[in-house]
Amino acid sequence: MDARMTVGLLGGGVIGGGWAARFLLNGHDVRMYDPDPQASRKVAEVLANAKTAMQALLTADLPAEGTLELVSTPEEAATGVVFVQESAPERVDLKRALLATADRVAPPEVVFASSTSGLLPTLLQSDMRHPERLCVGHPFNPVYLLPLVEVVGGERTAAATLDSAVEVYRSLGMEPLRLRKEIDGFVADRLLEALWREALWLVEDGVATVSEIDDAIRFGAGLRWSFMGTFLTYRIAGGEAGMRHFMAQFGPSLQWPWSRLTDVPELDDELLETIVTQSDEQVGGASARELERLRDGCLVAVLQGLRGQGFGAGRTVSAYEDRLRGAGS
Amino acid sequence: MDARMTVGLLGGGVIGGGWAARFLLNGHDVRMYDPDPQASRKVAEVLANAKTAMQALLTADLPAEGTLELVSTPEEAATGVVFVQESAPERVDLKRALLATADRVAPPEVVFASSTSGLLPTLLQSDMRHPERLCVGHPFNPVYLLPLVEVVGGERTAAATLDSAVEVYRSLGMEPLRLRKEIDGFVADRLLEALWREALWLVEDGVATVSEIDDAIRFGAGLRWSFMGTFLTYRIAGGEAGMRHFMAQFGPSLQWPWSRLTDVPELDDELLETIVTQSDEQVGGASARELERLRDGCLVAVLQGLRGQGFGAGRTVSAYEDRLRGAGS
C-alpha cells in the first residue's frame, strides 16, 4: 500500500473532499466524479485546509502530492483505479445506482467502499454484479484529521474486501474499526445519535440552549472522550474496586427518569428556528471557513498533545509517521 | 474569593477527594468528614495526583497549599467554614440527612453545594432549616482537572446562593454552567446517560465489545468533543450553508431505527459479567492508579494544546493563570 496508486472517488462534498485530501497528501492520484459545478473550488479549499493541518501535525515529511482529476461520469472515476470510495448524499437509491454504475466498468479485483454513515452494506451492494467487493468505510469529519473509519461488510461482502479496505485506510494514517455485525447506524453514529436526540429534547423543553449543551460536553466529559471512551472512564471512576463496583453503584440509575426515552423530538418549524437562532448566536458571525480552521487547529493541538503521551489517537499519529519515514527511506 | 478561606467537605471519596485537592491547591483550608477509615490515605493519594497534574499544567505558581483536617462528625465539618460541599454516595435519604445535620450548626450565610450528579436540589434541601443556601454544584471526575461544574438551584434556593457558588468555583479555575431549570440528571449526565444506555445495548446485542465502543468514540467524535459540542460540530458539517442546511439534511435520519429507543437494558448477571470481563481485557492488568495517571497525563496534554489555541477549556486555564498571577502580585 506504500506504492502510489490511483483511486476513484464518487462524490466530492465535505466527506468526498476530505477523502481526496487524505489520498492526495499520501501521494496517491485521484479521479473524482461530482455533478456539482462548484466541486473543483470546494475540494481545493478542503485540500488547502488539510495541507495546513497535516504539515502542522506531522514531524515526518509527506510524499509528493498526487494529482487530482475531475471527471464527468461515475464510469470514468471507476476506470484505471484500484480502489473506489463513494461519498454521495445519504439516499439509498442514489448510492445504490451510483455503485452499480461504477461496478459495471471496474475490473472485479477493484475494492469499493461506501462512506455511508448508517445504511446497510447489504442494501448498497444489492444491484452490483460484484457485490463481494463492496464494504462500508465510514469516516468522520474532517476526514483528513480524524483517524476513525468504521469498516463493515454486508451479507455478500468477501473477507478479502474488508482486509484490503483496512489495509488502505491504515496506510493513510487512519484507525480502522472492523465491526462484527451490520446494523443501522453502525456503532459510532448510534452513540452520537443517542446523545444528539437527548440534546434536541433539552432544547425543545427549554432546559438549555445550544451553546449551554455544547459547554456541558466540551468542559467535562468531552475532554476525557478525546482519549478514553465511556467504559474505561467509568472503570477508573470505580476507583480501586474497578468495573464491578462502578456497575453496582451506578447501574440502578439507568432506571431513573434521566432521559426522554420513548420518543423522538419532532423537528417542527419552531424547534428548527430555535436551534438555528441559538446556533447563530453561538458562533457570533464566524464564517464556516473560520470555524473549520479553528476546529482543525484544536484537533492538531489535541493530537500533538496525545502523541506526547503515546496514547489513543496520539499513538495512531506516531505509527503513521513511522510508516511515512519507512516509505521515504 | 482570592483570600484564604476554610471550607467544609462532607464525603471524601473519588469526588470529595478531588474537591479537597482543588481547594487545598488553591490555598484554602479544608475540614473533611468521611466515615471511611481509609479516607485519609485515599485523599492523600488523590492530592498527590492532583499536585503532579496541576504543576505540569500551569505556568503560574499555585499559592501555598492549605491544610487538611479530618473531622469525625458532619457538624465539625460545617463549623468555622464559609462554604460546604457535600459529596456523599448518590442516595437521596443519606444526602438529605447529612445536609440537614450540617445545616443545623452552620451560620445562615454559609453556602452549601451538593455534588450530586442528578438528584433534584428541591429534594435535597427539603429537611434544611435554611434551604435557601443549598444548591447543586455537580463536578466531573477528576475534579481537580476538569473545569465543568453544573450549578442548579431548587425551588427554595436564593439567587445569591447561586452567585456565591459560581464565584467560588470560578476562583478555583472551573467553568460553572448555571442551569435554567432543575431536571433529573441535569444537562451533562442526561447526555452521557443517553450514550451510555446505547453503549450497553451494543454490548448486550453482541454488536461490539467494550473496547471497540470506546475506540468508536476516542478515535472520532471524542477528539472533537474535547473543544466543540455537537451543535457547533454539526453546524460546521453543514458547510457553507450552515445549521439550517445540516438540520434539513440529517434531521430526517432521527426517524430511522438507529437506536434501541424504547427500553433500558436489563443489567442482569450475564451482561454484567460480559462488561467486567471485557473491561479487564481492555486494561490488560493496569491498576486503577496507573490508569488515573494515564488519564491525568492525557488531560494535561489536551488542556495544554487547547490553551495554545486559546479556545474552549484552554481559555479557562489561561484565565485561571491570569487570576493566580494577579492574586500573587
Interface residues (C-beta under 8 A of the other chain):
Chain A: G13 V14 P89 E90 G118 F140 N141 L146 P147 L148 E150 E175 L177 L179 R180 K181 I183 D184 G185 V187 A188 D189 R190 L191 L192 E193 A194 L195 W196 R197 E198 A199 L200 L202 D205 G206 V207 A208 V210 S211 E212 I213 D214 D215 A216 I217 R218 F219 G220 A221 G222 L223 R224 W225 S226 F227 M228 G229 T230 F231 L232 T233 Y234 R235 I236 A237 G238 G239 E240 G242 M243 R244 M247 Q249 F250 G251 S253 L254 Q255 W256 P257 W258 S259 L261 T262 D263 V264 P265 L267 L272 I275 V276 Q278 S279 D280 Q282 V283 A288 L291 E292 L294 R295 G297 C298 L299 A301 V302 L303 Q304 G305 L306 G308 Q309 F311 G312 A313 G314 T316
Chain B: G13 V14 P89 E90 G118 F140 N141 L146 P147 L148 E150 E175 L177 L179 R180 K181 I183 D184 G185 V187 A188 D189 R190 L191 L192 E193 A194 L195 W196 R197 E198 A199 L200 L202 D205 G206 V207 A208 V210 S211 E212 I213 D214 D215 A216 I217 R218 F219 G220 A221 G222 L223 R224 W225 S226 F227 M228 G229 T230 F231 L232 T233 Y234 R235 I236 A237 G238 G239 E240 G242 M243 R244 M247 Q249 F250 G251 S253 L254 Q255 W256 P257 W258 S259 L261 T262 D263 V264 P265 L267 L272 I275 V276 Q278 S279 D280 Q282 V283 A288 L291 E292 L294 R295 G297 C298 L299 A301 V302 L303 Q304 G305 L306 G308 Q309 F311 G312 A313 G314 T316
